[in-house]
Amino acid sequence: MPRPKIPPFSLVRGLIRQSWNKYNLYNLANKKLPQVNNKTMYQQKWTAKRETRAYHGGHLRERQFKALWSQKLAGVSPVTSATGVGSGAGGASGGRRSAYSLPNRSHAANGNLGANANDNQNLSTPLASQTYASVERRLDSVVFRALFASSAMQARQLCVHGKVYLNGHRCKVPSTLLNPGDLVEVEPAAVMQSVSAPVRMNVVEPAAAEEGAADAEAASARAAEDDGAAQAQEAAEAVGEGSKTAARRLAWEKIGQESFRPKPYASAFAFVPQYLEVSFETCACVYLRHPVARPGQTEVPSPFPTPMHALAYSFYQRNGR
């Protein structure tokens, strides 16, 4: 008997995915960490792996992920002022505050915000949060993190359909690993179609429809004189398809310029990691560096705490990876 298919956004399983879906947002809002105190060590590791893998690379097969996973965890320690160099806690981030930082609440409550920079040196570096840092290097993951697609699966589809360009060249391999300085560009019409709210519109504009009809009639007449009615019909269909595709692209670009509305329930996922520099005007982004962990913060976005990542890391390390 075949195994029954379980929807990816099942409210029973409650797994969190990389998607703007409203059911995924419901699972995220009502998520509770699993109780692992009464389980064996292997059960704890497997449960942590199951929860975290559903979000980090859930569209990848386990074999693909194991081939990509690395035991090395990248971390950065700030240089203290005693060495004469000065503190470098926030220098590499370009002055931007991370969404995953852990500020000192005691100093914030007392109004002593200047002491927070010194206290960051005393915070531990969450290296275990870098367990899935290798997934962030994939081309489809970067397209999703840059807010050019509403899900990781849709970002992969954009790559496969040839809508993504890497350093000026079309790239149809979503598993391509990026290096610092790589430029990723996505066709604006594809971005508008992916992240905009549903719009009721005529795909073929009147002017484009008239031009397509005229070209189709001319092609049909020439083909009928030469090779007969069969070739005329094929030429008309080819010209018609071309005009519809061009009109659809122009229509989506026009929507993006005049009345763009993002998809509902997207505000909870609308953030850009520190290792990306995104230009929404040109639908392009630059992969600045590999994500790293700093004292009290991490550059890998995740809804799970560091202990969950530590258990997942132990699971893959124990299994020979």
ZIMOLIN-V614565 format. One record per residue. N is the residue number from 1. SS is DSSP state (A for helix, B for strand, O for the rest). PHI is phi in degrees with one decimal (NA if undefined). D_LAST is the distance of its C-alpha to the last C-alpha in whole Angstrom. Layout:
n ss phi d_last
N SS PHI D_LAST
N SS PHI D_LAST
This chain:
n ss phi d_last
1 O NA 33
2 O -66.4 31
3 O -71.9 29
4 O -66.7 31
5 O -78.7 29
6 O -105.6 28
7 O -62.6 29
8 O -64.7 27
9 O -107.7 29
10 O -70.2 30
11 O -75.8 32
12 O -79.4 31
13 O -73.2 27
14 O 69.7 27
15 O -79.9 24
16 O -93.2 24
17 O -116.3 24
18 O -87.8 24
19 B -158.3 28
20 O -91.1 31
21 O -63.0 32
22 A -67.9 35
23 A -70.5 33
24 A -67.2 30
25 A -64.7 32
26 A -63.9 34
27 A -63.2 30
28 A -68.3 29
29 A -70.6 33
30 O -105.1 33
31 O -72.8 29
32 O -125.4 29
33 O -64.6 25
34 O -65.8 25
35 O -81.6 26
36 O -119.2 23
37 O -68.0 26
38 O -96.4 27
39 O -114.3 23
40 O -71.5 21
41 A -63.2 18
42 A -65.1 16
43 A -64.8 18
44 A -63.6 18
45 A -65.5 14
46 A -67.2 15
47 A -64.3 18
48 A -64.7 16
49 A -63.7 14
50 A -63.9 16
51 A -70.9 19
52 A -76.2 17
53 A -69.2 15
54 A -64.5 19
55 A -91.7 20
56 O -91.6 17
57 O 72.8 17
58 O -67.1 18
59 O -86.9 20
60 O -100.4 16
61 O -72.2 15
62 A -61.8 12
63 A -65.8 11
64 A -64.6 12
65 A -68.6 10
66 A -64.6 7
67 A -69.7 9
68 A -92.5 10
69 O -69.2 7
70 O -130.6 7
71 O -76.6 7
72 O -74.7 11
73 O -114.3 13
74 O -87.7 17
75 B -139.1 20
76 O -126.6 24
77 O -110.2 26
78 O -70.7 30
79 O -84.7 32
80 O -74.4 35
81 A -69.8 39
82 A -66.5 39
83 A -81.0 38
84 O 89.7 40
85 O -92.2 38
86 O 103.7 38
87 O -75.1 35
88 O -117.6 33
89 O -66.3 31
90 O -121.7 33
91 O -70.5 34
92 O -75.9 31
93 O -86.8 31
94 O 71.3 34
95 O 82.9 36
96 O -85.8 34
97 O -83.9 34
98 O -76.3 30
99 O -75.8 30
100 O -112.9 27
101 O -73.1 29
102 O -118.4 30
103 O -72.0 34
104 O -80.5 36
105 A -71.0 38
106 A -65.0 41
107 A -70.6 42
108 A -65.2 42
109 A -69.8 44
110 A -85.9 46
111 O 84.3 47
112 O -94.8 45
113 O -79.5 43
114 O -69.3 43
115 A -78.0 41
116 A -67.0 38
117 A -65.4 37
118 A -72.3 37
119 A -71.6 35
120 A -62.7 32
121 A -69.9 32
122 A -88.0 32
123 O -79.0 29
124 O -77.7 25
125 B -88.5 23
126 O -75.9 20
127 A -64.4 17
128 A -63.6 15
129 A -70.1 17
130 A -89.3 15
131 O -58.0 12
132 O -108.2 13
133 A -66.4 15
134 A -66.5 13
135 A -68.8 15
136 A -68.3 18
137 A -81.2 18
138 B -66.1 19
139 A -64.1 23
140 A -67.0 23
141 A -66.2 22
142 A -67.0 24
143 A -62.8 27
144 A -71.1 26
145 A -64.7 26
146 O -79.7 29
147 O 68.0 31
148 O -94.9 32
149 O -147.7 31
150 O -89.6 31
151 B -160.9 28
152 A -67.2 24
153 A -66.0 25
154 A -68.6 29
155 A -63.5 27
156 A -63.9 25
157 A -65.6 29
158 A -62.1 30
159 A -66.5 28
160 A -65.0 29
161 O -83.1 32
162 O 78.2 33
163 O -93.6 34
164 B -113.9 31
165 B -121.8 32
166 B -114.6 30
167 O 55.2 32
168 O 87.0 35
169 B -117.1 33
170 B -64.5 33
171 O -125.4 29
172 O -105.9 28
173 O -109.1 24
174 O -68.2 23
175 O -87.6 19
176 O -62.8 21
177 B -90.1 19
178 O -89.3 22
179 O -115.8 23
180 O -56.1 25
181 O 98.0 29
182 B -70.1 28
183 B -105.9 31
184 B -115.1 30
185 B -126.0 33
186 B -127.9 34
187 O -60.2 37
188 A -57.6 39
189 A -63.5 41
190 A -67.1 37
191 A -66.4 36
192 A -60.7 40
193 A -70.4 39
194 A -86.2 36
195 A -110.4 36
196 B -90.6 40
197 O -67.6 42
198 O -58.2 43
199 O -127.0 46
200 O -91.0 49
201 O -153.0 51
202 O -85.1 52
203 O -63.7 50
204 O -97.2 52
205 O -74.2 55
206 A -56.9 58
207 A -65.2 59
208 A -66.4 56
209 A -66.9 57
210 A -66.1 60
211 A -63.4 59
212 A -64.4 57
213 A -67.7 60
214 A -64.5 62
215 A -63.5 59
216 A -66.0 59
217 A -66.0 62
218 A -63.3 63
219 A -65.1 60
220 A -66.0 61
221 A -63.8 65
222 A -64.7 64
223 A -69.9 62
224 A -67.5 65
225 A -68.8 67
226 A -87.4 65
227 O -120.7 63
228 O 109.5 64
229 A -70.0 63
230 A -64.0 59
231 A -67.2 58
232 A -64.1 60
233 A -65.7 58
234 A -64.4 54
235 A -64.2 55
236 A -63.9 56
237 A -64.6 53
238 A -64.5 51
239 A -65.8 53
240 A -63.7 53
241 A -64.5 49
242 A -63.7 49
243 A -67.7 51
244 A -66.3 49
245 A -64.2 46
246 A -64.9 48
247 A -66.8 50
248 A -64.7 46
249 A -64.2 45
250 A -65.0 48
251 A -65.6 48
252 A -68.1 45
253 A -65.6 45
254 A -67.4 49
255 A -63.0 47
256 A -64.9 45
257 A -81.1 48
258 A -101.4 50
259 O -137.7 49
260 O -80.9 45
261 O -129.6 44
262 B -68.1 40
263 O -64.7 39
264 O -63.0 39
265 O 64.7 37
266 O -93.1 35
267 A -65.8 36
268 A -69.7 33
269 A -113.1 31
270 O -86.7 33
271 O -146.3 31
272 O -119.1 30
273 O -65.2 27
274 O -71.1 28
275 O -84.8 26
276 B -122.7 28
277 B -120.3 32
278 B -110.4 33
279 B -118.3 37
280 O -78.7 38
281 O -71.1 41
282 O -105.5 40
283 O 55.0 36
284 B -139.7 34
285 B -148.5 32
286 B -116.0 30
287 B -82.3 26
288 O -72.1 27
289 O -163.5 24
290 O -73.8 20
291 O -64.5 20
292 O -132.1 20
293 B -106.2 21
294 B -121.8 24
295 B -57.4 26
296 O 83.8 27
297 B -154.3 25
298 B -140.3 23
299 O -98.7 23
300 O -97.5 20
301 O -64.2 23
302 O -158.1 22
303 O -83.1 24
304 O -110.2 22
305 O -75.5 22
306 A -63.6 20
307 A -58.7 19
308 A -66.2 18
309 A -67.0 15
310 A -64.0 14
311 A -66.4 14
312 A -65.5 12
313 A -63.5 9
314 A -65.5 10
315 A -64.1 9
316 A -72.2 5
317 A -67.7 5
318 A -70.5 7
319 O -90.8 6
320 O 87.2 4
321 O -114.3 0
